[in-house]
Amino acid sequence: MTDIPTHHMIYGYCTDYITGETLVDTDDERYRQELARAMVEEKGWAKEDVEMRLNIDTLFNKQFVASKITLTLSLNGKRCLVIRYAPGSLVTRERSAVAAARVLDATCQIPLAVVTNGRDAELLDTYSGAVLGKGLDAIPTKEEVRQMVDGLRFEPYDEAKRERELRVLNAFDVEICCAGAPCALPNVKEG
């Protein structure tokens, strides 16, 4: 594990609820682990239905960005829902969540996305971008998705529009730390 200086409070290490991996324990990671636990214990998803920490890497205008998808959920082996956690305003996260759902899976657009800050959430239709529900209770259970599945579309994303969505991710997900510069790399003074 790389020791990277950070402006986040680090409490030590924790164990990922889904994968069993050892992770750096931060406030944000605690929210992510609480969300993963809730998806299994309260929302009825099996651990095997959940993929943790998937990335979409982009490089535009010399700016490399690794967009993180907190959780990706599958029903009957088909990805149907992405969940993106980040602190702060939900409305500022909607567009990048939709973009991630459109390009993450090479076989089809993932039809549902959730943005959450751990205290609130929005469920989004990734074809229209419409908000389908608000609040943590809007995050669908496995049974709710099973009931919705016949009305969901799993179509390949238009390849001509793919680069636009990747550019959206690159622009929205660039990480600038609170000091106004990119966060420090190992052995480099933080910005």
N, C-alpha and C positions, 0 to 999 in steps of 0.2 A: 504494500500500500504506500503510495506517495505521500510524503509529508509536505503539504502545500500550505503556506501561511494564508490566513483568511481573516475576514472581518466578522465571520460567524462565530457564535459561542459554540465551542466544542466541549462535549461532556465526556468524551471517551469513545467507546465503540458500542455498537448494538448489532443484533442479529436480524437479518432480513426475515420477515414473517413468511414470505412466500418461498424464497430460494435457500435460506439458511446461510447466506453469505454474511461475512463480517463487514460492517459499514461504519463510517464515521458518524457518531451520534451528535446531531445538531437539532435545533428546534424544527427546521424544515423536514429533516429526516423523520422526526417523531410524528409529524403530521402525515407524511407519506406512509409510515408503518401503520398508523391508526386507520388510514384509509384502506390499506390492503387488508387489514384485519376485519374491518367492517364489511368489505366486499365478500369475504368468505363467511364470517360468523353471523352477519346480519342480513346480507343481501343474497345469500344462497349460492354464490359462485364457488366452484371447486378450485383449489390451488392450481390444479392442472389447466384451468381455464384462463389463468392470469399470467401474463408476461410482464416482467418488471423492467423498468429503465431502458426501453428501446430508444435508439438515437436515429436521427436523420441528419446527416452531415451535408453542409452546403459551403460553397466557396464562390463568392461574387465580389468583385471590386477589391480583391486582395483581403477580404474579410471572411475568415473561416468561422463557422458557427456549428456547434453540435446541439441541435434541438432535441430536448429530452421529452419523451412520452412516459409519464409516471407509471401508468398501468394500461395494458391493452388486454381486453377481454374477448374471449372466443366462445361461441355457441356452436356445438356440433362441429368443432374444428375450423370454423370460419370466424375471422376477426369481425366483430360487430360494434365495438365500443372502445374509444380511447379516452383516458382520463389524464388531464394535465393539471398538476398542482403547482401553484406559485402563490406567494404571499401578495396581498394587495388587491386591487380592483379586478373584478371578474370581466367587466366589459372590455377592458384592454387586452384580455387574453382570448376573447372569442375568435377573432380572425385567424390567429396563429393555430388555435386548436383545430379549426375547420381545415386549414391548409395541411396540417399534419395528418389528419384523417384521410384526406384526399390522396396523399402520396406515399404514406407509410407502406402499404401493402401493394406489391406489384400486380396482383391479380385483380383487385377491385378496390373501389373507394369504400372505406369503412363508414357505415351510414350514421353512426351516432358518436358524439363527442361530449365530454363533460369538462368544464373548467371549474376548479375549486381552489379556495384559499384555506381550506380546512374548517372554516366556520360557515361558509355559504357555498352554493354551487349553482350552476346552470347546465341544463341538458340541451344540446344543440342538434339540429338536423344538419348534417354536413352537405347535403345537396342544395338546400336553400339558405343555410346559415341562420334559420329561425330558431329562436329560443322556445323549446318545447315545454320546459318546466324550470322552476326556480326553487332553491332551497336544497338542503342536503337530502331531503326526502325525494327530490326529483331524480336522484341517481337511481337508475332502475335496478331492480332485483333481477336475478336470472330468469325467474318465472315471468316477470313483466316483459323482458326482451323476448322470451319464447313466444309470448302472446302477440308481440309486435312484429315478429320476424316475417310473417307473410306480407306485411305492408312495407317492409324495408327493401330498399334497392341495394344490390351488390354488383354494380356495374363497373367495368374498367373505367378509370379516370381518363379523360381526354388528354392524350399525349401532347397535343399542341398547347395545352394550358398548363402542363406539368411544371415547366420552368418558372412560370409566374408564381405558382404556389411555393416552389422552392425559394424564390426570391422573397416572398412574404415571410417565410420562416427565417431566412437569413436576416432580414431587417428587424423583425419583431423580437427575435430570440437572442440577439447579440447581448452578451453580459457585460455590463458596465458596473463596477462596484460603486459603493456609496462615496468613494473619494473622487469619482469622475473619470476614471481610467480603467482599462481592463484589469481584472484581478491578477495578482502576481503569480508568476511561475515559481517552481522550486528554486531556492537560493537567489531570488531576485526580490528586492524591496517592493512591498505592495504599493500600488499606484496611489 
